[in-house]
């Protein structure tokens, strides 16, 4: 929701809350999807002399 045009902080907050209530509920995360710290880490290549 874009609330850039609303100057007042309290008004902006209430508008966002109303929009959040109206929005459709988010779908649950699929069971096979890793999140954050559970994701596979990318291996860092060997540091030092260049390969090529």
N, C-alpha and C positions, 0 to 999 in steps of 0.2 A: 504494500500500500504506500502510495506517495503522499507524504504529509509535509512536503517542502513549503507549500503556500501557507500553512497554518503557523502563525507566529507564536501564539500562546502555548506554553509547555503543557499546561493542564488539558487544554482542548485537544492538543495533539495526542496526549495519552489516552483520553477517552475515545477518540476516533479510532485509534489503533486497537483498543480493547474491543470495541464494537465489531471492527473488521475481523478480528481474531475469532470472535464468537460466531460470526456468520460463515466463516470459511469452512469448507468441508474438512473432516478429520483426515489427518495424514495417514497413509498406509503404513503398516508395520514393516520394519526392515526384514528382508528375506533372510532365512536362516543361514544361508551359505555366505552371506556378505560380512566380511571382517570390518571392524571399525577401529579407527585410531591406532592405539598401541598394538592391536591384534593383527594389523596388516603386515604382510611380508616386507622385510626391509631390503633395500637395494644395497648390494655389496659395493663397497668403495674399492675402486681399482687400486693396484699397488702404487704407492707414491715413490718418487725417486726418479731414476733414469727413465726417459721416454721410451716407449716401445718402438716408435718409428721416427 
